[in-house]
């Protein structure tokens, strides 16, 4: 017969073992939890929920292992109205300043999140040609300042509407524009430069005739392939907008120049008069594609005039990749030696045959003018298939040398 106390003890032990996972199970749970948490990254914008609000900090849950902190320095930048509007349980956007400070906290910012989202919004607005209802919040010697979300945009005096220019009387900026502070204003974004924190607005571009009807009229009159004179109205990271008779067309970054450029501001400025070629018109979407590059001579074609298929050339090996090697020819032309053109024998990697800096005699086997590509070969340098061409070119070269001596 089992003693009652022993039975109770046995049941308690069994219960304890059943309630408590073993160390292997606990380790597995911890690993699963860690993998399910996506750690925050610097510069990331996350949606979070306010967990608590204190006098010197706000805690925000962002799905990390610990709550993020909005510190006192950030809170001091908020107005009394902004702080009062924040409530526990409210969903907010936050910017990750530091994934983990010395105390193990994720440091967050309301302001930076609002600012980054505002830049995203205005970059879309400039491409959509959106008109914005804003308010004048200040001025400087060159014009007015208006708010666009959390950003401040500048309206140069040259971009005022006719009626506002007639009201701008006085010898000083204060006399001309102080009275306008607080007034509503409708503007259009004409230049966005996030890196320089530059946002240029135009009241003139947002007023007068309905831009939609005006653009329809201009599109119906434009012809693809023709050249027109226009004026640069705005610059963005992806290209420049040029006004043609009242409607804006886009010169994409790739159509600005044959040279590689990072931003349109390198070659253009707002207000500049330029000649552009219409390269496409999408009447359904009401979009006009323009090009500056199409009116310039392609320097690649000019440099390639001295080369022909079958010609022997001298090149410097500049790069090795798993699919071949690149060689620089005279005139800064870079051609590709495909791995299959390196040797008659099988080659696993170009480094088996070449190294960067090698100077090699190569044969031109392909020229693609439209794609700006030239194909080269190392294994065909001594090919019998090109013997006649090599002999003719050698004869021509000797003849030119004799003429030069005379």
N, C-alpha and C positions, 0 to 999 in steps of 0.2 A: 504494500500500500504506500502510495506516495504522500509524503508530508505536504500539508496545505501550503506552508510557507515556501517549501521547495518548488511547488507547482507555481505559486505566484512569482517566485524569483525567476523561474524558467520562462514564464510568460513575459515578464518585464524585459528579460534579456533578448528574447526573440523580437519583442516590439521595438526595442532600441536598435537592434540590427536591421530590422525592416525599415525603420524611419530614417536611418542614416546611410546615405550612399557611400560606397567604398571609395578609396582615394583615386582609383582609376576612373570611376564614373565622374567624380568631381572635376578631375583634370580635363576630361572630355567636355563637360559642360562649360568650363571656363574658356576652353579653346574655341568652342562654338560661339560663345558670347563675344569673344574678342574678334573673331572673323566677321561677325555680323555687324560690328560697329565700323562705320566708315570714318576714319580719322580726318579731322579738318585740315585744310591746307591753307597756307598764307595766300591772301588775295581772293579766296573763295567767298562767294555770297551764299548764305544759307537762310532758309526759313526756320525760325525758332519760335518758341512760346515762352513768354515771360513767366518765370517761376516765382520770383520774389522781387520786391522793390524796397531797398533800404536807403538811408540818408546819404550813404557814400558809394553805393554800388547797386547794380541791378543784375540778377542772375537770369540767364536765358538758357532754356533747354534746346539743344541743337542736334540731339541724337548721338552725341559723343558719350564717352564713358563718364564724363563729369560735365557739370553745367558751365556755360561760358559766362564771362564777367564783363559787364560794361562798367568801367572804373569811374572814379570821381572826376578825373580830368575830362572825360567824355561828357559826363553829366553837366559839368559847368558850361559846356558849349550849347546845351539845350535851353531854349527859352522856358519861362515858367509855364506857358500854355502847352508847350510840347511835353514837358515833364508831367503835367497834370493829366494829359490825355493818355498816358501810359497806364495800363491796368494789368494785374496778374491774370494770366490765362490768355492774354492778347497775342495774336500771331504777328510777328515782325520780321523784317529782313535785316540781317546783320552781316558785317564784313569781318572776316577772320584776319586780325592784325598779327596774332602770335598763337600758334597751335598749343604752346605750353610755356608759361613763364616760369620763373624760379620757384613759384609756389605750386606748380603743376596745374595752373588754371589756363583755360582757353580765353585769350583776350579778344574782345569783340568791339565793333563800332557800329552805331546806328548811322551816323553822319556819312561815313565812307560808303556804306551800302547804298544810301539814298543818292549819293553823288555818282557812283558807278552806274546805277540803274538809270539815272537821269542822262548820263552821256550815251548809254545804249539807246535811249529813247530819241534824243536829238539827232543821232546819226541816222536813225531810220526816218525821222521827219525830213531831213535834208534831201534824201533820195525820193521820198514820196511827195515833196514840194508842199508840205502841209502848212496851212496858215494857222497861227496860234493867237489866241486871245490872251494878252498879258497885261502887266501893269508897270508903269514907269516908277522905278525905285531910286533913281539917282541920275547923275550926269557927270561928265568931265569936260575938259576943254574941246574935245572932238565930237561929242554927241551925247546921246542918252543911254541909260542903263535900264534894262528891263529884266524881270525874272522869268525863267523858263524852268519850271519845277523847282529844284533846289539850286539851280545854276543861275549865274548872272550873265546876261548877253549884252553886247555892245551894239548900239545902232548909230553908225556914223551919220553926221549931219547930211551927207550926200545921199543917204538912203531914207531921208524923211519923205513923207507924202507932201504933195504941193500945198495943201492947206496948213500942215504943221510948219513948213518952211516960212509961210507968210506970217505965222504967229511968232516966229523966232526973231524978235527985234531986241536990240540992245547992244552995248559994246562989250559986255563980259558974258561968260557962260551963265553966271548967276542971273543976270538980267534977262537972258534969252530963255533959259530953261527951268529955273527954280520953280516957277509957277506950275509947271507941268507934272511935278512929282505927285504920284497918286492917281494920275489919269490913266484910264484904260487905253490900250494900244494893240492893234492887230499887226502881227509881224510874220515874216517868213525867215527861216534859217538859211543863210547863204554861205556860211563857212563854219566848219567844225574841225578843230585840232585839239584832240583830247590831251595829247602829250604836252602842248603848250598852254592848256586850259583856255583855249581861245574859242569864243562863240560869237559869231558876227550875225546880226539880224538886219532885216530890211522891212521897213514899213511900206516903202514904195512898191516892192515886189509883191506885196500881199493885197494891194489896193487896185483901183480902177476896174477895167473890164474883167468879166469872169474869166479866170485863167483857163478853165476847162474849155469854154467855147472858143477862146482865142487859140488854144493849142490845136483844137480840131481844125480850125481854119488854116493854120500854118501847115499842119501835117498834110492836108489835102493839096497844098501848093508845092511842097517839097518834092524833089526827085532824087532817087538813089543814084549815086555816082557823080552828082554835081557838087561844085564847090561854092560855098557861101561865106559871107563875112558875118561874124557874130561877136558878142562880147561876153567875157567870162563873168558869170554871176555868182558862182560859189565853188568852193574846193572841199573835197572830202578825201579820206584815205584811199578810196577805191577809184577816184577819178575827178574830173572837172565838169561842171555844167556850163554850157555855152548857150546864150540866148540868140535865137534866130528869128528876127521879125516878131518877137513877142512870145515865143515858146522855147522852153529849155530842152536841149538835147544833151546826152551824156557822152563825154570823151572818156572811155575807160582808161585806167592807168596803163594798160598794155598798148593803147592806141595813141599815147602822148608822144612817144619818141622811140627811135630804134635803139637808143641807149637805155640801160637799165636805170630806172629811177625809183625812189622809195615813196615819194609824195609829190602831187602836182605842184606844190608850192616851190619846188626846185626850178621849174621853168615857167610857171604862170602866176598871175596875181589877179585878184578880183578887180573888174573894171577894164582889164586889158582887151584890146580888139585883136581878134585872130581870124585867120582863114581856116575853115574846116571842110572836110569832105563828108557827105552823107553816105554812110556805108550800109545802113539798114533802117527800115521804117516798119514798126509794128503798129499798124493802124488799129487793130483790135485792142491792144493794151495801151495805145497812145504813147509809144516810146520811140525816141529818135536816137539812133546810134551814130556817133560822129568820130572822125579821126583826124588828128594832126599828122600822125606818122605817114599816112597815105600820100601826103603832099611832099614828103621828104624823100630824097634818094636813099635807097637801101644800101648802106655802106658795105654790107656783107656781099652783095652781088658785085659791087665794084671791086672788092678785094679778090673775089673768086674769078674774075675775068682772066687772070693769068694761069689758072689751073684747068686741066682737062682730064677726062677719064683715061687711064693708062700711063699718065705722066709719072716720072720718078721725082720724088721730092725729099727734102731733108727735114726731119722733125725732131723736136725735143720731147721726150716722154714726161708728161706732167702728172698723170694720175694712173693708179692701177686699181681696177675693180674686179669683182669675181667674173664679170662677163667680158672683160677686155681691158684695153689700155687707151688713154687719151694722149694725143701728141699735138704740140703746138707748131704750126707751120709759119712761114714768113707772112707778115701782115696780121699777126695775132689770130689767125684762123686755127681753130681747134678741131681735130678730126678724131674719129674712133677707129681703133684697130680691134675688131671683134676677136674674141678668143680663138675662133675657128680660123682666123687669118694670121695667127702668130707663127705657126710652124706646121710642117707637113706631119709631124708626130703629134699624138694626143697631148694636150696641155690641160692640167687641172686648174691652174691659176697663172695669170700673167707673170707673177714674180719668178716663175721657173725660167722665164726667157728674158725678162726685162727688169730694170729698176728705174725709179724716178731720176731724171737728169740725164739718162742715156740719150745720145744723139744718133739717130738711125736714118738710113735711106729707106724710104717707103714708097709704095706705089698707090696712086689714087685709083680706086676701083668703083667709086660711086659718088655722084654729086646730086644732092636734093636741094635745089635753089629755094623752093617754097618753104621747106622746113628748116633751112639753114643748117644742113647736115652734110658732112663729107666723110665717106668711108675710105679707110686706108688698109693696106695689107703689107705685112712683112714677108710672108711666105711666097708672095707672087713677085718679089723684087727680081728674081732671076728666072721668071717664067718664060718659056719659049714662045708662048702665045703673044707676047708683047715685043718679040725680037725686032720685027720690022719697024714698029713705032719707036723703039729705043734707038735704032740705027738712024732713022730720019731725024730724030731730035738731036742726036749727037752731031750729025752732018750739019744741021742748021746752026748749032751752037758754034762749031768750028768756023763756019762761014762768017758768022757775026763777029767772031774774034779776029779773023783776017781783015775784015772791013774796018774794024776799029783800029788796027795797026796801021792801015793805009791812011 
